Amino acid sequence: MELLDQGCRWEYQDLPYWGGEVDCCINSWTLANGVWLGAPVEGIAEWFVEHQLEDGGWNCEWVEGSVRSSFHSTLNSLKGLLVHELATGGTAATREARRRGDEYLLERRLCRRLSTGEVVGEWVAEFRSPFRWGYSVLNAMDYFRAAGVGDPRMEEAVGMIRDARQADGTWVQAGRHAGRVWFEVDVPRGEPSRWLTFYALRVLQWWES
């Protein structure tokens, strides 16, 4: 924690590491990592309260003027807030921000546009491991499982997860997000993934219990 504080700055305006920057997804993972390391990250938790959009979600492009939330940015923001809340109890403001963010996804049944009712994109049912920043209904359901939030509006998303199960009981890797890694942690596209199978079975077991 101290080494990161002393030796790392964000490329954006040379901001201090544990202060976060302007990208919701980056700030979410920084918040979660800071909680794990015991770093002073309360300011990042409050940042999410201040930067929540009117529709209840978040968008990493807010700094470019976007006022409409993103499924990807919203889920990542919720993950960071949940880690913070489980570790510290959060504040009334951060708990309410997370509740509003949950509702943003639930109103859209985790996969549909609120305006037209259409599926927001094919990627909602394309499961990739590691999850990284990308949204999918499996990633979202694993978050809601961790949060202990069940809701009938999740049924369609659960159906997508069930439908993706292969005859041998596994789930297949849809591909890996771009970016450098120290080593590969899952199989190539099109192969059965133990990690995705683990996450899917965990979600289905929770949902059906």
Buried (B, 14 or more C-beta within 10 A) or exposed (E): BEEBBEEEEBEEEEEBBBBBBBBBBBBBBBBBBBBEEEBEBBEBBBBBBEBBBEBBBBBBBBEEEBEEBBBBBBBBBBBBBBBBBEEEEBBEBBBEBBBBBBBBBBBBBBBBEEEEEEBBEEBBBBBBBBBBBBBBBBBBBBBBBBBEBEEEBBEBBBEBBEEBBEEEEBBBBBBBEEEEEEEEEBBEEEEBBEBBBEBBBBBBEBBEE
